[in-house]
Amino acid sequence: MKKRVAIFASGSGSNAQKLMEHFKNSPEVEIALVLTNNPDAYVLQRADNFEIPSHIFDKNEFYKTDHIVELLKNLDIDLIVLAGFLWLIPKSLIHEYPGRIVNIHPAILPKFGGKGMYGDHVHLAVMDAKEPEGGITIHYVNENYDEGEYIYQAKYRIDKDDNLEMIKFKGQQLEHLHYPRVVESILKKIRK
């Protein structure tokens, strides 16, 4: 039986796309569902292009009902992958999927993490701090933003003339290279 993955995303979904591409012909893994809190998120188009079902939800459904947990259980989801998803994961979901929710963060945690630290906010903070390097952290998700156990970190050099776009590009290259591979290694450890 294939292991089944649900991807949560809030925006464009470039990491979601890399995961969809990586597992497209996999005999062992299926991206079973894409979920978003943003009805205008481009990730919905990406899911449609791969013929992957999607589900749009609001704060009430996510935080005040068990509908998302039930949906994931009914689809026999083995792993939840956050790919640019901006909301804090509710305790009910963490309780149902302990050690089976992963996130990617565009910095070397514990620096530049926490509430409000996502996307350009992170890159600008790294630039303002005049850091010599940036990076990514893939980690398990717990009840707090960016505080779960680290799984993998990778770094890139920041040159003194790098602008925001260059730093974003370098970080995204690392994300696209490593996230699918790390997700695959996590899935190999999950028993069906």
Secondary structure, 3 states (H helix, E strand, C coil): CCEEEEEECCCCCHHHHHHHHHHCCCCCEEEEEEEECCCCCCHHHHHHHCCCCEEECCHHHHHHCCHHHHHHHHCCCCEEEECCCCCCCCHHHHHHCCCCEEEEECCCCCCCCCCCCCHHHHHHHHHHCCCCEEEEEEEECCCCCCCCCEEEEEEEECCCCCCHHHHHHHHHHHHHHHHHHHHHHHHHHCCC
